[in-house]
Amino acid sequence: MSLDPAAAPAVTSPGLVLRPIRRPEDHLHLAAVNNAHRRAGGSIFLLTEQHFASFLDHLVNCDPAADLRLAEIDGRPVGYVRVEWQDELRGDRVHYSVVFVDPVAPAGTFATLLDWAEARHIAISARIATDRPRILGATTFGRDEERATLLRARGYEQVRLDFEMLRPTLDGIPLLGLPAGIEVRPVLPEHLRAIFEAEVEAFRGHWGASEADGADARWEEFRTDPLLDTSLWQVAWQGDAVVGLVRPFINPAENEQAGVRRGWCENISVRAPWRGRGIASALIARALAALRDRGMTEAALGVDSENETGALRLYRRMGFREVARETQWRRPFAIGPAEAGGTTR
């Protein structure tokens, strides 16, 4: 296999063609493949082409022209593969293989796209040196035993479970107050940078947090999010300091397609000095009420099931239940001299 998949022949197996994406027309195809893949695994979130336009504009350590390929059969998109790497705050350099495959794709498509991704990681590692341990990462959705078996055969191990959780009703929202001296204020444009920085700080100790989280590209993605609605946000302040926040949003396309009235309670965070005082619970209750007042009848969120702050227990207490799962897989990634072909920075 070529060490530089960007220069490899487009046809990787009979009938399956991998090609560079064309923007913006392929945003719709990427969204369709992503949604079909995740729906097969039970996901309830819907991505739109606007999400992909914003996401691809703000990537860190990933060049869509070189690091993303759309898979087609007879001109029909059936999958895509994207690679990126991140230097995690816990010490590793993690090379992520992001592989989405429409259930209608022929057998072997996932393996072919993973082959491309792993070869691309070798090429990237040959150019960008590091003293950090290198790790390969991949993801599966739902209880996908076929892909799980393939990953195990390649040396990957399950390391983490993420859940999508649903609160099927917005009745019975608890009335929870904030500690004395802490208040929620309306979000003004001049607050956005402080809110972003508080969120990045709050997540710095979490599994998977990386040096890139505070990058300018991430800030631009934060402030230009297609679903951004600061009128729903619940941001707690003490004096001039942001101490915690919830950033709810409503996805109209998702609600129309699914025939629901659902809002999302996401980016729930409290900075370390203020944890353990009931701030997250109070902000979630306020977020649920804000979504109810906007006409929603249910709420959802995503969570790392092993979050060290006990988020899963908190969300269950607030009435959320798991409806879908995402499994994180990792394995060591050793690059030998013969493969690397001479490593340079």
ChimeraX attribute file (.defattr): number of C-alpha atoms within 10 A of each C-alpha:
attribute: neighborCount
match mode: 1-to-1
recipient: residues
	/A:1	9
	/A:2	13
	/A:3	19
	/A:4	15
	/A:5	22
	/A:6	20
	/A:7	9
	/A:8	13
	/A:9	11
	/A:10	15
	/A:11	13
	/A:12	17
	/A:13	11
	/A:14	7
	/A:15	11
	/A:16	23
	/A:17	20
	/A:18	26
	/A:19	17
	/A:20	17
	/A:21	20
	/A:22	12
	/A:23	12
	/A:24	12
	/A:25	11
	/A:26	17
	/A:27	19
	/A:28	18
	/A:29	21
	/A:30	24
	/A:31	18
	/A:32	19
	/A:33	23
	/A:34	21
	/A:35	21
	/A:36	20
	/A:37	23
	/A:38	23
	/A:39	18
	/A:40	15
	/A:41	17
	/A:42	17
	/A:43	20
	/A:44	17
	/A:45	17
	/A:46	20
	/A:47	17
	/A:48	19
	/A:49	17
	/A:50	15
	/A:51	16
	/A:52	19
	/A:53	17
	/A:54	17
	/A:55	15
	/A:56	15
	/A:57	14
	/A:58	18
	/A:59	16
	/A:60	16
	/A:61	14
	/A:62	16
	/A:63	14
	/A:64	18
	/A:65	13
	/A:66	16
	/A:67	22
	/A:68	24
	/A:69	27
	/A:70	23
	/A:71	29
	/A:72	19
	/A:73	15
	/A:74	9
	/A:75	10
	/A:76	13
	/A:77	21
	/A:78	27
	/A:79	29
	/A:80	27
	/A:81	23
	/A:82	22
	/A:83	26
	/A:84	22
	/A:85	22
	/A:86	20
	/A:87	20
	/A:88	18
	/A:89	16
	/A:90	14
	/A:91	12
	/A:92	18
	/A:93	20
	/A:94	24
	/A:95	26
	/A:96	21
	/A:97	24
	/A:98	18
	/A:99	24
	/A:100	27
	/A:101	23
	/A:102	21
	/A:103	16
	/A:104	11
	/A:105	17
	/A:106	13
	/A:107	9
	/A:108	12
	/A:109	23
	/A:110	20
	/A:111	14
	/A:112	17
	/A:113	25
	/A:114	22
	/A:115	17
	/A:116	26
	/A:117	27
	/A:118	20
	/A:119	19
	/A:120	25
	/A:121	24
	/A:122	22
	/A:123	21
	/A:124	20
	/A:125	22
	/A:126	20
	/A:127	14
	/A:128	10
	/A:129	11
	/A:130	14
	/A:131	8
	/A:132	12
	/A:133	13
	/A:134	20
	/A:135	18
	/A:136	21
	/A:137	24
	/A:138	22
	/A:139	20
	/A:140	23
	/A:141	24
	/A:142	18
	/A:143	15
	/A:144	13
	/A:145	11
	/A:146	9
	/A:147	16
	/A:148	19
	/A:149	11
	/A:150	13
	/A:151	21
	/A:152	14
	/A:153	10
	/A:154	10
	/A:155	13
	/A:156	20
	/A:157	17
	/A:158	17
	/A:159	11
	/A:160	16
	/A:161	18
	/A:162	19
	/A:163	21
	/A:164	21
	/A:165	24
	/A:166	24
	/A:167	23
	/A:168	14
	/A:169	16
	/A:170	19
	/A:171	12
	/A:172	10
	/A:173	16
	/A:174	15
	/A:175	10
	/A:176	15
	/A:177	15
	/A:178	16
	/A:179	13
	/A:180	7
	/A:181	8
	/A:182	17
	/A:183	16
	/A:184	18
	/A:185	11
	/A:186	12
	/A:187	16
	/A:188	9
	/A:189	8
	/A:190	8
	/A:191	12
	/A:192	15
	/A:193	13
	/A:194	13
	/A:195	20
	/A:196	18
	/A:197	14
	/A:198	19
	/A:199	23
	/A:200	20
	/A:201	18
	/A:202	20
	/A:203	19
	/A:204	19
	/A:205	16
	/A:206	16
	/A:207	15
	/A:208	15
	/A:209	17
	/A:210	23
	/A:211	13
	/A:212	17
	/A:213	19
	/A:214	15
	/A:215	14
	/A:216	12
	/A:217	15
	/A:218	19
	/A:219	18
	/A:220	13
	/A:221	16
	/A:222	16
	/A:223	13
	/A:224	11
	/A:225	14
	/A:226	16
	/A:227	13
	/A:228	16
	/A:229	13
	/A:230	16
	/A:231	13
	/A:232	23
	/A:233	24
	/A:234	26
	/A:235	24
	/A:236	24
	/A:237	17
	/A:238	15
	/A:239	10
	/A:240	7
	/A:241	12
	/A:242	22
	/A:243	26
	/A:244	27
	/A:245	28
	/A:246	24
	/A:247	21
	/A:248	27
	/A:249	21
	/A:250	20
	/A:251	18
	/A:252	15
	/A:253	12
	/A:254	18
	/A:255	17
	/A:256	11
	/A:257	9
	/A:258	13
	/A:259	9
	/A:260	13
	/A:261	19
	/A:262	27
	/A:263	28
	/A:264	24
	/A:265	25
	/A:266	19
	/A:267	16
	/A:268	23
	/A:269	24
	/A:270	27
	/A:271	17
	/A:272	15
	/A:273	9
	/A:274	14
	/A:275	15
	/A:276	11
	/A:277	12
	/A:278	14
	/A:279	22
	/A:280	25
	/A:281	21
	/A:282	18
	/A:283	27
	/A:284	25
	/A:285	22
	/A:286	22
	/A:287	27
	/A:288	28
	/A:289	20
	/A:290	18
	/A:291	24
	/A:292	20
	/A:293	12
	/A:294	13
	/A:295	13
	/A:296	20
	/A:297	18
	/A:298	20
	/A:299	26
	/A:300	22
	/A:301	21
	/A:302	22
	/A:303	20
	/A:304	18
	/A:305	18
	/A:306	15
	/A:307	16
	/A:308	11
	/A:309	15
	/A:310	11
	/A:311	17
	/A:312	22
	/A:313	13
	/A:314	14
	/A:315	21
	/A:316	14
	/A:317	11
	/A:318	17
	/A:319	17
	/A:320	21
	/A:321	18
	/A:322	19
	/A:323	15
	/A:324	20
	/A:325	23
	/A:326	24
	/A:327	18
	/A:328	17
	/A:329	21
	/A:330	21
	/A:331	19
	/A:332	15
	/A:333	19
	/A:334	14
	/A:335	16
	/A:336	11
	/A:337	10
	/A:338	7
	/A:339	15
	/A:340	17
	/A:341	14
	/A:342	10
	/A:343	16
	/A:344	11
	/A:345	8
